[in-house]
Amino acid sequence: MRLLLPILLLLVYSVHCERVPVVKIGAIFAYNSVIGRVAKPAMELAVHDVNEDPSILNGTDLKLITEDANCSVFMGSISAFQLLEKEVVAIIGPQSSAVAHMISAIANAVRVPLVSYAATDPTLSALQFPFFLRTTQSDSYQMAAMADLIDFYGWKEVISIFVDDEYGRNGISALSDELEKRRINISYKLPLGTQFDFNTVTDLLNKSKFLGPRVFVVHVNPDPNFRIFRVAQSLQMMDHNYVWLATDWLSATLDSIATNNDTLLSTLQGVVGLRHHTQESSQRKAFFSRWRSMQQKNATNCGLNTFGLNAYDTVWAIARSIDELLNQSHNGTFSFSSKLWNINRTNLHLDELKVFDGGDLLLKQLLQTNFSGLSGRIQFHSDRNLASGGYEVINVDQMAVKIVGYWSNSSGLSVLPPEALKQEQHDYSFVNQNLKNVVWPGGKTENPRGWVISNDGRPLRIGVPRRVSFVEFVTVFSNTSEVEGYCIDVFNEARKLVPYEIPYEFQPFGDGLSNPSYNELVRMVADDVLDAAVGDIAIVMDRTKFVDFTQPYAATGLVILAPTNNKKSRTWVFLRPFTVQMWCATAGSLVFMGIVMWILERRVNDYFQGPPKRQIIKVLLYSISILLKTSKENTMSALGRMVMVLWLFLFLVITASYTASLTSILTVEQLSSPITGIESLVASNWPIGYQVGSFSYGYLRDNLDIRQSRLVALGNQREYEQALRRGPSHGGVAAIIDELPYIELFLSNHTDFGIVGQAFTKGGWGFAFKRGSPLAVDMSTAVLKLSENGKLQQIHDKWFCKMGCPGARNGESKPNELHLSSFVGLYVLCGISALAAFLVFMLRVSCQYLRFRQKRIDSSNSSSPAPSSDTRCSQVLINFLDFIDKKEEAVKSLFKKAENSQAEVI
């Protein structure tokens, strides 16, 4: 007995530690489907490789049990129960997201991990289904790639075509969320039944032809017949006006086709899609080689796609986790659950289901998986999706599938694969995005516009304000409902530059008795009552929250209209008629004229004689006296008289112009206003006028905190004038705050008022379109072209420059200043005359000096043969200057004395 007890304990311990000979795993998928036909042989190869590998599951065989779900939630549920009845420790699949929702709930109940390689529904949450994992990416990840692709080409509206089940609806919902982040809309969602046929697709696409967007995103189950694209081709929807984008179902279908079908590929000309990116490796190349051998032996009749690689890696991930579980002395036992035991009174026999005792441990091992598989790194993120991955952007062209770029959540779109980019940040910039050239439907490489005007027989409804004041901007004729004005002309010219026809009709907005509310007009665009609004619509922040504006076609800003006040500059008002350049030129000309007259008159006029200091003073006094016409000195020389006549004419013109300009300035300054700017106006308690319907009312009330009782509504230019003339003390207003174009138009007809200070806001007018409308972008481009080619200015001049363009009249402008450019001709003429007189004078004096010097030389030679000492250049120059300095009478006396000396010698 003493020996029997140890022997029994040893036998029990050996039985407990002995590995189980077989571990069963299940797989649920649709046998006769694109994914199923690839997944089945891929998983069988994986099971074979695991059993042949001595380093894993040593002593235990892995057995795969498959069940056909036939793409049915009901059949998938039955298949799950059948597998659980056979005590599988893990279930692979299903490929259908709809089936995955049901089986995940079952897996949670029996504690069996469910690992899917193809269910991409983003709502399969780890929180709701903790035993659900997937060795592929969620559609939320794929839809981020699709949104970046759409944003890269600048499309703002798309149409989605999707299968109406959990996979399709939730995938498109994820796409909608991603597009919304980029301010892009899914304008129309076109669902298809799970068993759609050609007639259903034809009806759907025929309806879409009447819609504006031409960018289609197709998110359906893999379809080897490509029914959607075949119908689109028959309806002539595969030309250059259309864009067709497909999620990874297209690449999975194309890759699964064993041999190229030219007819099918020609149907897909220009289609762009996404494909899971798998990094090149020797293991991957070897597996593709094995697959081709299987095809040659007719072991499989389909090509290998990424879902097949995922299925192979899924088996290996489960096998590695089971191996770790067995190494921890767990034999994979099952037991009955009390929760299931309590429902044994039904005929479903659910009480026979067992719970996997090692389910939690196996799930833990799965979550710790980390190895290199055929599809890349197999490692689960906290949300139980693969932690890494990316997509290839493929383009079908000339019956071949080409890779035009890659996408990852760290680098965005790139022509290089993700592994070649050493980027870890997740805030990649849009400017770094890049793709190779894509050939679109119709064989063109030029990026399609992506939308057309909706062909539903209804033109664009464009609202225009029915103004009763400042009708030069927008006018609606009540008899004919015709619309014209500055804003309308700008819109029509911009429309001509848009490279397509825009059918439209103007719909007047307002009662015609007062200016309408522009906020309500813009709100009607946002509420889809109108398609656009055209007019003098200010671009303000509150309006940009729910509509899109074009580029501004007119610069605006709020300004103050009031009687002007210029008394602050009256002290130095006498300087204002001339510019600084004009004052300098006048002063310089006086000095220049005085010097010239001194040179010409000094030899004959006693006024210019005396010491140097006295002569300088006399030159300045002479110039000033000539300007003031008070000179009592007569001009003696003929050259001086000639110069004096021209300079007197110049100074006559200058003084007359100065007097007229000063008189005009003093007259204008009789207008008075104590307002100096927006600060002084706000600080006062005076009433302030604003235009009915303008946003200025809200700005004054909300931004400047001006009491509503101080704000006076004014409807037209006549009310503007009357309110300003009455003033705040007689029931009028102290000032009017309005946009600059209105004030300029008012001032062109009313010269008694002016703009005080500068514009205290900056803004512009634009055309309003519905949020995300591509027409706003094209019209913005057209407005910029109008600005660059000068057409915008021509339209402005046509409407507002018939009597001269209006300008801002404020205290800082100097319209009465005289500029130097106005008198350049007179200055040049007087300068030339003075220079000519000087040259004649110097020529005459030089001739006199030469005669005088020659007489002196002759006189010296006759009296003494010694050479003269004044032949040096410096001495000659000194003698010449001394000769010039002599008076004319002294020179004549010298000539006479020289002649007498020569006569005595003879």
SULHU-V560981 format. One line per field, one symbol per residue. ss: DSSP state (H for helix, E for strand, L for the rest). psi: psi as a letter, one per 40 degrees, with the letter a starting at -180 (. if undefined). burial: 1 if it has 16 or more other C-alpha atoms within 10 Angstrom, else 0. A space follows every 10 residues. Layout:
ss->???
psi->???
burial->???
//
This chain:
ss->LHHHHHHHHH HHHHHHHLLL LEEEEEEEEL LLLHHHHHHH HHHHHHHHHH HHLLLLLLLL EEEEEEEELL LLHHHHHHHH HHHHHLLLLE EEELLLHHHH HHHHHHHHHH LLEEEELLLL LLLLLLLLLL LEEELLLLHH HHHHHHHHHH HHLLLLEEEE EEELLHHHHH HHHHHHHHHH HLLLEEEEEE EELLLLLHHH HHHHHHHHLL LLELEEEEEL LLLLLLHHHH HHHHLLLLLL LLEEEELHHH HHHHHHLLLL LHHHHHHLLL LEEEEELLLL LHHHHHHHHH HHHHHHLLLL LLLLLHHHHH HHHHHHHHHH HHHHHHHLLL LLLEEELHHH HLLLLLLLLH HHLEEELLHH HHHHHHHLLE EEELLEEEEE LLLLLELLLL EEEEEEELLE EEEEEEEELL LEEELLLHHH LLLLLLLLLH HHLLLLLLLL LLLLLLLLLL ELLLLLLLLE EEEEELLLLL LLLLEELLLL LLEELHHHHH HHHHHHHLLL LLLEEEEEEL LLLLLLLHHH HHHHHHLLLL LEEELLLELL HHHHLLEEEL LLLEEELEEE EELLLLHHHH HHHHHLLELH HHHHHHHHHH HHHHHHHHHH HLLLLHHHLL LHHHHHHHHH HHHHHHHHLL LLLLLLLHHH HHHHHHHHHH HHHHHHHHHH HHHHHHHHLL LLLLLLLHHH HHHLLLLEEE ELLLLHHHHH HHHLLLLHHH EEEELLHHHH HHHHHHLHHH LLLLEEEEEH HHHHHHHLLL LLLEEELLLL LLEEELLEEE LLLHHHHHHH HHHHHHHHLL HHHHHHHHHH LLLLLLLLLL LLLLLLLELH HHLHHHHHHH HHHHHHHHHH HHHHHHHHHH HHHHHHHHHH HHHLLLLLLL LLHHHHHHHH HHHHHLLHHH HHHHHHHHHH HHHHHL
psi->dddddddddd ddddddehii dhhhiihhih dgiddddddd dddddddddd deheehfheh ihhhhiihef fhdddddddd dddddefiei hhaidhdddd ddddddddde fhhhhieehe heegidddgd ehihfaiidd dddddddddd ddeeiehihh hihgaddddd dddddddddd defiihdhhh iiidfiaddd dddddddede idiehhhhgi ihheefdddd ddddefefae eihhhiaedd dddddehdih hddddddehe ihaihhhhih iddddddddd ddddddefdi fiihiddddd dddddddddd ddddddeefh efiiiihddd defeeieefe eeiihhdedd dddddddehg ihadeahhhi idefiheiia ihhihhhffi hiheaihied eahieiidee hgheiefiid eeiiiihhhi heeiehhide iihhfeehih hhhhhgieif eddhhhhdde eihiiddddd ddddddehfi hghihhhihi eedihihddd ddddddeedi dihhaghhhi dddedeihii ihehhaihih hihihedeed dfdeeddiid dddddddddd dddddddddd edeehedeia iddddddddd dddddddefe hehihdiddd dddddddddd dddddddddd dddddddded iiheheaddd dddieiihii hheieddddd dddefhidee hhhhdadddd ddddddidef eaidihhiid dddddddeeh eeiihhaihe ihaiiihhii hehddddddd ddddddddee ddddddddde fdfhhiihgi eeigeeihid deeddddddd dddddddddd dddddddddd dddddddddd dddheiiief eidddddddd ddddeiiddd dddddddddd ddddd.
burial->0000000000 0000000011 0011111111 1011111111 1111111001 1000011101 1111111111 1010111111 1111001111 1111111111 1011111111 1111111111 1111000011 1111111111 1111111111 1001111111 1111111111 1111111110 0001110111 1100000000 1101100100 1111111111 1101011111 1110001111 1111111111 1111111000 0001111111 1111111110 0001001100 1100000001 1111111111 1111111111 1111110001 1101001001 0000000001 1011111110 1110111010 0011111111 0011110011 1111111010 1011111111 1111111100 0000000000 0011100111 1000000111 1111000001 1111111111 0011110000 0010111111 1011101100 0000011111 0001110100 1111110001 1111111110 0010011111 1111011111 1111111000 0001011110 0110010011 1111111111 1111101110 0000110111 0111011000 0000100011 1011011001 1001000100 1100100000 1000111100 1100011111 1111111001 0000010000 1111111001 1011101100 0111111111 1111111100 0011111110 0011111111 1111111111 1111010000 1100111011 0000010111 1000011101 0000011001 1011001100 0000000110 0110110011 0000000000 0000000001 0011001000 1000100100 010000
//
